[in-house]
């Protein structure tokens, strides 16, 4: 419990710092730290698969892509404008209110009578180690029961990576010409 509170305090501090910093390189680095803190929080909450994805994509690939974008633009400091973006603030507040309203109908955390806990979860928990032979339930679900989902996610990430590499390669070729 204390570790969760400390991690949440660090997350809040880094989020506020990211929103206030004007040096873009520093903002990217602090974002990488924020993503690493999120991955640590997922590990503490026993969601190791989500933590692994957050560490790989959030901390690794996103930081590298943002640093690449900074190197291509040559910007060092954020350019601020005098006008206040009232429409963006209203849109953000409206979206936040819609998300809060949408989650109000969800079952309570760790509710044993929630639909997700009544149908498939008991079967996975009881039968997966015997059927698959892997003691970790999450790994057995991702590797066997949801293997095609996992394959699809890998294809999407691979395709996105190829797209980014081709865009970066096209930019460097144009500079050489």
Backbone as ProteinMPNN parsed JSONL, in Angstrom:
{"seq_chain_A": "XXXXXXXXXXXXXXXXXXXXXXXXXXXXXXXXXXXXXXXXXXXXXXXXXXXXXXXXXXXXXXXXXXXXXXXXXXXXXXXXXXXXXXXXXXXXXXXXXXXXXXXXXXXXXXXXXXXXXXXXXXXXXXXXXXXXXXXXXXXXXXXXXXXXXXXXXXXXXXXXXXXXXXXXXXXXXXXXX", "coords_chain_A": {"N_chain_A": [[0.827, -1.198, 0.0], [1.901, 1.262, 0.816], [3.929, 1.464, -1.06], [2.441, 1.739, -3.417], [1.262, 4.262, -2.98], [3.535, 5.893, -2.88], [4.537, 5.485, -5.486], [2.385, 6.535, -6.968], [2.548, 9.196, -6.129], [5.037, 9.91, -7.221], [4.352, 9.558, -9.936], [2.386, 11.553, -10.273], [3.945, 13.825, -9.709], [5.868, 13.743, -11.792], [4.142, 13.985, -13.992], [3.064, 16.556, -13.656], [5.429, 18.002, -13.84], [6.2, 17.44, -16.483], [4.205, 18.803, -17.858], [4.858, 21.416, -17.289], [7.477, 21.984, -18.084], [9.614, 23.575, -20.471], [11.729, 22.953, -22.06], [12.295, 20.821, -24.603], [13.786, 18.426, -24.922], [14.209, 17.703, -22.257], [11.548, 17.289, -21.513], [10.914, 15.003, -23.002], [12.659, 13.143, -21.85], [11.728, 13.11, -19.187], [9.195, 12.148, -19.701], [9.863, 9.539, -20.458], [10.743, 8.599, -17.981], [8.334, 8.794, -16.595], [6.841, 6.84, -17.954], [8.323, 4.574, -17.263], [7.852, 4.559, -14.521], [5.12, 3.999, -14.612], [5.22, 1.392, -15.641], [6.48, 0.149, -13.495], [4.501, 0.456, -11.579], [2.531, -1.208, -12.659], [3.818, -3.673, -12.328], [3.852, -3.85, -9.54], [1.135, -4.093, -9.142], [0.718, -6.651, -10.002], [0.445, -7.1, -12.748], [2.16, -8.174, -14.874], [2.476, -8.691, -17.609], [1.332, -6.448, -18.824], [3.019, -4.544, -17.768], [5.411, -5.246, -18.982], [4.827, -4.652, -21.67], [4.364, -1.882, -21.447], [6.895, -1.036, -20.613], [8.449, -1.751, -22.835], [7.19, -0.509, -25.089], [6.282, 2.072, -24.177], [8.429, 3.195, -22.572], [10.7, 2.489, -24.067], [10.392, 2.412, -27.126], [8.704, 4.666, -27.661], [10.11, 6.796, -26.481], [12.461, 6.776, -28.0], [11.377, 7.338, -30.538], [10.334, 9.924, -30.093], [12.7, 11.316, -29.475], [13.969, 11.03, -31.934], [12.232, 12.51, -33.541], [12.642, 15.029, -32.405], [15.319, 15.419, -33.116], [15.066, 15.617, -35.857], [13.506, 17.918, -36.216], [14.949, 19.913, -34.958], [14.276, 21.604, -32.91], [14.544, 23.113, -29.702], [13.366, 24.428, -27.592], [10.095, 24.881, -26.36], [7.655, 26.576, -28.234], [5.652, 29.062, -27.176], [2.336, 30.373, -27.208], [0.463, 33.406, -27.04], [-2.317, 33.381, -26.862], [-5.156, 31.873, -25.251], [-6.121, 28.534, -25.223], [-9.182, 27.986, -25.242], [-11.174, 26.421, -26.436], [-9.905, 23.912, -26.66], [-9.588, 23.304, -23.977], [-12.267, 23.115, -23.174], [-13.089, 20.938, -24.767], [-11.45, 18.919, -23.711], [-12.333, 18.827, -21.035], [-14.993, 18.094, -21.477], [-14.651, 15.565, -22.682], [-13.392, 14.234, -20.556], [-15.48, 14.282, -18.662], [-17.36, 12.709, -20.025], [-16.0, 10.266, -20.061], [-15.838, 9.699, -17.314], [-18.578, 9.457, -16.762], [-19.144, 7.263, -18.369], [-17.707, 5.225, -17.102], [-19.042, 4.941, -14.755], [-20.922, 2.966, -14.685], [-19.607, 0.617, -14.496], [-18.621, -2.495, -12.883], [-17.724, -2.732, -9.384], [-14.33, -2.57, -8.138], [-12.636, -5.643, -7.925], [-14.969, -7.098, -7.587], [-16.702, -9.956, -6.93], [-19.003, -10.816, -8.151], [-19.0, -9.733, -10.654], [-19.462, -9.719, -14.222], [-17.173, -10.559, -15.684], [-15.844, -12.141, -13.877], [-17.465, -14.318, -13.563], [-17.839, -15.933, -15.816], [-15.657, -16.745, -17.859], [-13.244, -16.5, -16.463], [-13.107, -18.236, -14.081], [-12.855, -20.742, -15.338], [-10.417, -20.472, -16.763], [-8.645, -20.099, -14.581], [-8.863, -22.531, -13.206], [-8.423, -24.605, -15.083], [-6.312, -24.008, -16.841], [-3.583, -24.51, -16.141], [-3.445, -27.271, -16.158], [-4.3, -27.974, -18.777], [-2.62, -26.536, -20.525], [-0.092, -26.595, -19.411], [1.487, -24.646, -18.345], [2.415, -22.846, -15.537], [1.81, -20.149, -14.947], [-1.002, -18.219, -15.171], [-1.646, -15.974, -16.742], [0.273, -16.037, -18.763], [-0.369, -18.496, -19.956], [-2.938, -17.956, -20.925], [-2.449, -15.848, -22.754], [-0.655, -17.098, -24.506], [-1.934, -19.407, -25.424], [-4.91, -19.636, -25.311], [-5.596, -17.1, -26.27], [-3.996, -16.818, -28.492], [-4.143, -16.044, -31.217], [-5.014, -13.404, -30.972], [-2.781, -12.293, -29.701], [-0.866, -12.716, -31.707], [-1.958, -11.048, -33.677], [-1.634, -8.54, -32.429], [1.143, -8.396, -32.367], [1.662, -8.274, -35.119], [0.488, -5.799, -35.737], [2.098, -4.021, -34.224], [4.576, -4.549, -35.408], [4.052, -3.7, -38.053], [3.588, -0.976, -37.585], [6.131, -0.251, -36.7], [7.661, -0.736, -39.029], [6.486, 1.18, -40.681], [7.27, 3.567, -39.371], [10.053, 3.373, -39.597], [10.298, 3.486, -42.374], [9.328, 6.072, -42.855], [11.227, 7.639, -41.46], [13.504, 6.903, -42.875], [12.87, 7.91, -45.41], [12.921, 10.65, -44.908], [15.631, 11.119, -44.298], [16.769, 10.436, -46.756], [15.769, 12.483, -48.38], [17.063, 14.689, -47.31], [19.706, 14.15, -48.032], [19.577, 14.388, -50.782]], "CA_chain_A": [[0.0, 0.0, 0.0], [2.798, 2.423, 0.872], [4.628, 1.53, -2.344], [1.486, 2.299, -4.379], [1.118, 5.699, -2.72], [4.779, 6.544, -3.29], [4.577, 5.483, -6.95], [1.393, 7.505, -7.45], [3.089, 10.535, -5.884], [6.042, 10.127, -8.26], [3.648, 9.722, -11.207], [1.776, 12.883, -10.279], [5.015, 14.815, -9.782], [6.429, 13.769, -13.143], [3.126, 14.497, -14.92], [3.022, 18.01, -13.509], [6.694, 18.535, -14.351], [6.156, 17.367, -17.95], [3.325, 19.857, -18.372], [5.412, 22.738, -17.004], [8.811, 22.183, -18.642], [9.606, 24.123, -21.828], [12.831, 22.355, -22.81], [11.682, 19.636, -25.194], [14.575, 17.239, -24.611], [13.885, 17.36, -20.873], [10.186, 16.752, -21.47], [10.963, 13.632, -23.522], [13.318, 12.302, -20.852], [10.816, 12.957, -18.053], [8.144, 11.243, -20.17], [10.416, 8.192, -20.348], [10.707, 8.254, -16.554], [6.917, 8.585, -16.273], [6.447, 5.536, -18.49], [8.98, 3.564, -16.44], [7.096, 4.508, -13.27], [3.877, 3.275, -14.912], [5.554, -0.029, -15.733], [6.725, -0.302, -12.124], [3.196, 0.373, -10.924], [1.887, -2.42, -13.154], [4.465, -4.819, -11.686], [3.361, -3.894, -8.161], [-0.256, -4.55, -9.204], [0.753, -8.018, -10.539], [0.097, -7.131, -14.171], [3.502, -8.203, -15.439], [2.408, -8.609, -19.062], [1.087, -5.048, -19.163], [4.245, -3.832, -17.411], [6.398, -5.526, -20.034], [4.441, -3.873, -22.847], [4.595, -0.468, -21.141], [8.337, -0.793, -20.6], [8.986, -1.857, -24.192], [6.622, 0.483, -26.0], [6.255, 3.412, -23.595], [9.748, 3.686, -22.19], [11.697, 2.281, -25.107], [10.125, 2.854, -28.492], [8.164, 6.033, -27.706], [11.18, 7.745, -26.181], [13.345, 6.823, -29.162], [10.692, 8.051, -31.619], [10.271, 11.36, -29.777], [14.043, 11.866, -29.644], [14.201, 11.112, -33.375], [11.469, 13.66, -34.04], [13.344, 16.243, -31.97], [16.536, 15.605, -33.904], [14.689, 16.029, -37.211], [12.983, 19.283, -36.22], [15.962, 20.851, -34.49], [13.738, 22.477, -31.869], [15.027, 22.86, -28.351], [12.476, 25.031, -26.602], [8.706, 24.957, -26.795], [7.183, 27.899, -28.628], [4.363, 29.306, -26.528], [1.506, 31.395, -27.831], [-0.193, 34.28, -26.067], [-3.751, 33.125, -26.739], [-5.564, 30.775, -24.384], [-6.917, 27.568, -26.007], [-10.42, 27.713, -24.512], [-11.881, 25.304, -27.081], [-9.217, 22.673, -26.293], [-9.922, 23.051, -22.577], [-13.662, 22.648, -23.127], [-13.131, 19.593, -25.338], [-10.828, 18.002, -22.742], [-13.236, 18.669, -19.893], [-16.147, 17.323, -21.939], [-14.234, 14.176, -22.849], [-13.194, 13.688, -19.208], [-16.794, 14.047, -18.061], [-17.956, 11.56, -20.71], [-15.315, 9.057, -19.593], [-16.292, 9.433, -15.944], [-19.952, 8.981, -16.843], [-19.111, 5.925, -18.945], [-17.177, 4.248, -16.147], [-19.876, 4.853, -13.551], [-21.729, 1.756, -14.781], [-18.745, -0.565, -14.378], [-18.679, -3.121, -11.556], [-16.71, -2.284, -8.442], [-13.046, -3.261, -8.215], [-12.563, -6.954, -7.259], [-16.312, -7.593, -7.317], [-16.779, -11.367, -7.314], [-20.191, -11.052, -8.968], [-18.855, -9.047, -11.934], [-19.581, -10.687, -15.323], [-15.876, -11.115, -16.074], [-15.435, -13.139, -12.889], [-18.424, -15.41, -13.498], [-17.927, -16.754, -17.012], [-14.456, -17.365, -18.392], [-12.127, -16.461, -15.511], [-12.95, -19.458, -13.281], [-12.372, -21.823, -16.199], [-8.987, -20.251, -16.984], [-7.904, -20.301, -13.342], [-8.883, -23.929, -12.784], [-8.042, -25.577, -16.099], [-5.219, -23.64, -17.747], [-2.303, -25.148, -15.821], [-3.514, -28.68, -16.56], [-4.439, -28.098, -20.224], [-1.519, -25.922, -21.253], [1.162, -27.002, -18.793], [2.226, -23.464, -17.912], [1.827, -22.501, -14.239], [1.35, -18.766, -14.914], [-2.288, -18.164, -15.866], [-1.623, -14.925, -17.755], [1.063, -16.531, -19.888], [-1.105, -19.536, -20.654], [-4.046, -17.335, -21.66], [-1.926, -15.115, -23.9], [0.043, -17.965, -25.446], [-2.741, -20.479, -25.977], [-6.317, -19.303, -25.548], [-5.689, -15.868, -27.06], [-2.807, -16.799, -29.332], [-4.372, -15.256, -32.429], [-5.012, -11.992, -30.558], [-1.398, -11.893, -29.471], [-0.239, -12.649, -33.023], [-2.449, -9.825, -34.316], [-0.992, -7.384, -31.808], [2.532, -8.374, -32.832], [1.642, -7.815, -36.504], [0.205, -4.363, -35.723], [3.287, -3.312, -33.744], [5.593, -4.696, -36.445], [3.678, -2.83, -39.165], [3.843, 0.405, -37.166], [7.579, -0.058, -36.707], [8.101, -0.637, -40.431], [6.05, 2.486, -41.161], [8.128, 4.614, -38.797], [11.385, 3.252, -40.204], [10.237, 3.979, -43.75], [9.207, 7.531, -42.804], [12.517, 8.208, -41.078], [14.419, 6.684, -43.994], [12.495, 8.829, -46.479], [13.38, 11.983, -44.509], [17.082, 11.216, -44.433], [17.086, 10.427, -48.178], [15.473, 13.815, -48.93], [18.116, 15.613, -46.873], [20.913, 13.888, -48.803], [19.371, 14.885, -52.158]], "C_chain_A": [[0.869, 1.259, 0.0], [3.535, 2.584, -0.455], [3.715, 2.12, -3.411], [1.347, 3.808, -4.208], [2.364, 6.457, -3.159], [4.878, 6.599, -4.811], [3.572, 6.461, -7.545], [1.867, 8.935, -7.245], [4.164, 10.87, -6.922], [5.397, 10.341, -9.627], [3.03, 11.109, -11.322], [2.835, 13.971, -10.429], [5.606, 14.894, -11.189], [5.419, 14.293, -14.159], [3.038, 16.009, -14.853], [4.29, 18.632, -14.091], [6.731, 18.502, -15.875], [5.305, 18.497, -18.521], [3.909, 21.255, -18.187], [6.745, 23.015, -17.694], [8.714, 22.687, -20.081], [10.753, 23.589, -22.671], [12.354, 20.984, -23.303], [12.456, 18.359, -24.906], [14.299, 16.774, -23.181], [12.495, 16.764, -20.744], [10.156, 15.308, -21.965], [11.59, 12.701, -22.486], [12.415, 12.068, -19.635], [9.64, 12.066, -18.437], [8.612, 9.793, -20.1], [10.421, 7.706, -18.901], [9.271, 7.988, -16.116], [6.454, 7.205, -16.743], [7.084, 4.403, -17.695], [8.294, 3.429, -15.085], [5.757, 3.789, -13.463], [4.131, 1.776, -14.997], [5.819, -0.611, -14.343], [5.419, -0.455, -11.366], [2.438, -0.878, -11.377], [2.501, -3.673, -12.54], [3.963, -4.967, -10.256], [1.926, -4.414, -8.117], [-0.394, -5.949, -9.803], [0.228, -8.121, -11.968], [1.401, -7.089, -14.965], [3.477, -8.101, -16.96], [2.178, -7.179, -19.536], [2.331, -4.213, -18.851], [5.322, -4.029, -18.474], [6.094, -4.714, -21.288], [4.697, -2.388, -22.629], [6.082, -0.146, -21.156], [8.908, -0.814, -22.012], [8.499, -0.731, -25.089], [6.731, 1.897, -25.428], [7.633, 3.965, -23.303], [10.731, 3.587, -23.338], [11.381, 2.945, -26.424], [9.625, 4.29, -28.55], [9.241, 7.069, -27.428], [12.122, 7.877, -27.366], [12.686, 7.58, -30.316], [10.608, 9.55, -31.345], [11.64, 12.017, -29.897], [14.404, 11.986, -31.113], [13.466, 12.3, -33.975], [12.126, 14.971, -33.627], [14.601, 16.484, -32.786], [16.21, 16.046, -35.329], [14.192, 17.467, -37.263], [14.011, 20.312, -35.798], [15.47, 21.793, -33.418], [14.333, 22.098, -30.527], [14.049, 23.341, -27.293], [11.079, 25.123, -27.203], [8.347, 26.4, -27.131], [5.797, 28.084, -28.035], [3.643, 30.447, -27.234], [0.794, 32.183, -26.739], [-1.661, 33.936, -25.857], [-4.011, 31.907, -25.859], [-6.444, 29.812, -25.187], [-8.171, 27.13, -25.243], [-11.161, 26.525, -25.111], [-11.236, 23.964, -26.717], [-9.522, 22.304, -24.844], [-11.35, 22.519, -22.451], [-13.79, 21.229, -23.676], [-12.539, 18.572, -24.376], [-11.732, 17.765, -21.539], [-14.483, 17.861, -20.283], [-15.815, 15.849, -22.114], [-14.008, 13.514, -21.492], [-14.511, 13.383, -18.522], [-17.485, 12.841, -18.704], [-17.305, 10.252, -20.261], [-15.725, 8.704, -18.164], [-17.717, 8.892, -15.935], [-19.994, 7.555, -17.382], [-18.608, 4.864, -17.985], [-18.039, 4.115, -14.9], [-20.724, 3.58, -13.531], [-20.913, 0.474, -14.629], [-18.881, -1.181, -12.99], [-17.549, -2.615, -10.672], [-15.453, -3.135, -8.56], [-13.081, -4.529, -7.363], [-13.937, -7.482, -6.853], [-16.429, -9.019, -7.826], [-17.981, -11.659, -8.194], [-20.153, -10.31, -10.306], [-18.908, -10.082, -13.066], [-18.248, -11.307, -15.745], [-15.416, -12.215, -15.122], [-16.366, -14.345, -12.835], [-18.333, -16.378, -14.669], [-16.608, -17.46, -17.333], [-13.342, -17.466, -17.347], [-12.025, -17.717, -14.648], [-12.418, -20.64, -14.096], [-10.872, -21.696, -16.428], [-8.185, -20.565, -15.728], [-7.815, -21.77, -12.952], [-8.24, -24.865, -13.799], [-6.773, -25.247, -16.876], [-3.909, -24.337, -17.411], [-2.3, -26.617, -16.224], [-3.55, -28.833, -18.081], [-3.198, -27.629, -20.973], [-0.175, -26.38, -20.705], [2.04, -25.843, -18.359], [1.613, -23.001, -16.595], [1.289, -21.069, -14.157], [0.093, -18.648, -15.772], [-2.259, -17.134, -16.993], [-0.857, -15.398, -18.987], [0.311, -17.603, -20.655], [-2.27, -18.97, -21.449], [-3.533, -16.629, -22.9], [-1.309, -16.027, -24.945], [-0.883, -18.976, -26.106], [-4.154, -20.031, -26.324], [-6.483, -18.072, -26.438], [-4.477, -15.721, -27.954], [-2.975, -15.968, -30.587], [-4.449, -13.759, -32.117], [-3.59, -11.486, -30.388], [-0.641, -11.785, -30.793], [-0.68, -11.391, -33.762], [-1.811, -8.576, -33.74], [0.46, -7.257, -32.249], [2.599, -7.864, -34.27], [1.395, -6.31, -36.563], [1.432, -3.572, -35.288], [4.409, -3.39, -34.775], [5.308, -3.771, -37.626], [3.914, -1.362, -38.815], [5.338, 0.699, -37.167], [8.139, 0.091, -38.107], [7.699, 0.717, -41.015], [6.923, 3.615, -40.643], [9.511, 4.568, -39.422], [11.37, 3.782, -41.633], [10.084, 5.499, -43.788], [10.527, 8.19, -42.44], [13.535, 8.037, -42.194], [14.144, 7.624, -45.142], [12.98, 10.24, -46.154], [14.866, 12.121, -44.681], [17.496, 11.174, -45.901], [16.835, 11.804, -48.797], [16.546, 14.818, -48.52], [19.386, 15.42, -47.697], [20.788, 14.408, -50.218], [19.52, 16.391, -52.185]], "O_chain_A": [[0.595, 2.208, -0.735], [3.744, 3.703, -0.922], [4.165, 2.922, -4.229], [1.318, 4.545, -5.193], [2.265, 7.536, -3.742], [5.255, 7.628, -5.372], [3.877, 7.144, -8.523], [1.62, 9.797, -8.088], [4.197, 11.985, -7.443], [5.835, 11.199, -10.394], [3.143, 11.759, -12.361], [2.649, 14.926, -11.183], [5.82, 15.986, -11.714], [5.806, 14.983, -15.102], [2.948, 16.673, -15.886], [4.231, 19.667, -14.755], [7.239, 19.434, -16.499], [5.647, 19.079, -19.55], [3.489, 22.188, -18.871], [7.108, 24.178, -17.872], [7.827, 22.27, -20.826], [10.745, 23.76, -23.89], [12.049, 20.1, -22.503], [11.851, 17.313, -24.668], [14.17, 15.576, -22.932], [12.282, 15.84, -19.958], [9.444, 14.477, -21.401], [11.1, 11.592, -22.272], [12.347, 10.954, -19.116], [9.136, 11.312, -17.604], [7.84, 8.912, -19.722], [10.136, 6.539, -18.631], [9.018, 7.058, -15.35], [5.761, 6.492, -16.017], [6.447, 3.373, -17.476], [8.165, 2.325, -14.558], [5.313, 3.056, -12.579], [3.345, 0.98, -14.482], [5.423, -1.74, -14.056], [5.254, -1.399, -10.593], [1.778, -1.531, -10.568], [1.787, -4.636, -12.259], [3.679, -6.077, -9.807], [1.541, -5.097, -7.168], [-1.509, -6.389, -10.084], [-0.368, -9.13, -12.342], [1.705, -6.103, -15.637], [4.367, -7.485, -17.546], [2.761, -6.748, -20.53], [2.657, -3.282, -19.587], [6.049, -3.098, -18.82], [7.002, -4.151, -21.9], [5.193, -1.707, -23.526], [6.485, 0.904, -21.657], [9.755, 0.012, -22.352], [9.292, -0.078, -25.766], [7.21, 2.809, -26.101], [7.972, 5.068, -23.729], [11.517, 4.508, -23.561], [12.021, 3.925, -26.804], [10.072, 5.06, -29.4], [9.275, 8.114, -28.078], [12.539, 8.985, -27.7], [13.342, 8.369, -30.996], [10.79, 10.359, -32.255], [11.742, 13.15, -30.368], [15.074, 12.94, -31.507], [14.011, 13.013, -34.818], [12.163, 15.921, -34.409], [14.918, 17.627, -33.115], [16.992, 16.772, -35.944], [14.43, 18.167, -38.248], [13.953, 21.462, -36.233], [16.195, 22.714, -33.044], [14.592, 20.928, -30.248], [13.92, 22.735, -26.229], [10.908, 25.404, -28.39], [8.695, 27.325, -26.397], [4.873, 27.339, -28.36], [4.264, 31.359, -27.78], [0.557, 31.672, -25.645], [-2.197, 34.178, -24.776], [-3.165, 31.02, -25.748], [-7.43, 30.249, -25.78], [-8.212, 26.04, -24.672], [-11.717, 25.708, -24.376], [-11.943, 22.983, -26.49], [-9.694, 21.129, -24.522], [-11.601, 21.577, -21.701], [-14.516, 20.408, -23.114], [-13.074, 17.472, -24.239], [-11.878, 16.632, -21.08], [-14.964, 17.041, -19.501], [-16.604, 14.982, -21.739], [-14.39, 12.361, -21.294], [-14.652, 12.347, -17.873], [-18.12, 12.045, -18.012], [-17.99, 9.242, -20.101], [-15.935, 7.533, -17.849], [-18.027, 7.969, -15.182], [-20.782, 6.733, -16.914], [-19.043, 3.714, -18.052], [-17.779, 3.246, -14.068], [-21.192, 3.164, -12.471], [-21.468, -0.625, -14.633], [-19.213, -0.486, -12.03], [-16.534, -2.126, -11.168], [-15.503, -4.275, -9.022], [-13.508, -4.491, -6.209], [-14.053, -8.229, -5.882], [-16.272, -9.268, -9.021], [-17.983, -12.656, -8.916], [-21.159, -10.261, -11.014], [-18.444, -11.208, -12.886], [-18.212, -12.477, -16.127], [-14.681, -13.118, -15.522], [-16.076, -15.306, -12.123], [-18.714, -17.54, -14.529], [-16.477, -18.66, -17.093], [-12.576, -18.429, -17.357], [-10.918, -18.234, -14.493], [-11.625, -21.439, -13.598], [-10.134, -22.675, -16.309], [-7.152, -21.23, -15.805], [-6.794, -22.206, -12.42], [-7.577, -25.827, -13.411], [-6.207, -26.133, -17.516], [-3.181, -24.724, -18.325], [-1.255, -27.152, -16.594], [-2.9, -29.727, -18.623], [-2.778, -28.258, -21.945], [0.781, -26.536, -21.464], [3.212, -26.038, -18.04], [0.403, -22.781, -16.532], [0.386, -20.807, -13.363], [0.125, -18.944, -16.966], [-2.786, -17.386, -18.077], [-1.292, -15.182, -20.118], [0.349, -17.619, -21.885], [-2.562, -19.456, -22.542], [-4.102, -16.781, -23.982], [-1.424, -15.765, -26.142], [-0.64, -19.369, -27.247], [-4.549, -20.045, -27.49], [-7.398, -18.01, -27.259], [-3.982, -14.611, -28.153], [-2.052, -15.258, -30.987], [-3.996, -12.938, -32.915], [-3.235, -10.406, -30.86], [0.145, -10.856, -30.977], [0.138, -10.735, -34.406], [-1.481, -7.649, -34.48], [0.954, -6.152, -32.478], [3.502, -7.099, -34.608], [2.027, -5.615, -37.359], [1.773, -2.565, -35.908], [5.118, -2.407, -34.995], [6.222, -3.129, -38.145], [4.386, -0.591, -39.651], [5.761, 1.775, -37.588], [8.992, 0.944, -38.351], [8.469, 1.333, -41.753], [7.277, 4.523, -41.396], [10.083, 5.61, -39.743], [12.312, 4.448, -42.061], [10.653, 6.15, -44.664], [10.908, 9.192, -43.046], [14.346, 8.931, -42.434], [15.078, 8.096, -45.79], [13.412, 10.957, -47.057], [15.33, 13.152, -45.169], [18.481, 11.814, -46.269], [17.607, 12.246, -49.649], [16.899, 15.701, -49.301], [20.069, 16.39, -48.028], [21.783, 14.829, -50.808], [19.385, 17.006, -53.243]]}, "name": "protein", "num_of_chains": 1, "seq": "XXXXXXXXXXXXXXXXXXXXXXXXXXXXXXXXXXXXXXXXXXXXXXXXXXXXXXXXXXXXXXXXXXXXXXXXXXXXXXXXXXXXXXXXXXXXXXXXXXXXXXXXXXXXXXXXXXXXXXXXXXXXXXXXXXXXXXXXXXXXXXXXXXXXXXXXXXXXXXXXXXXXXXXXXXXXXXXXX"}
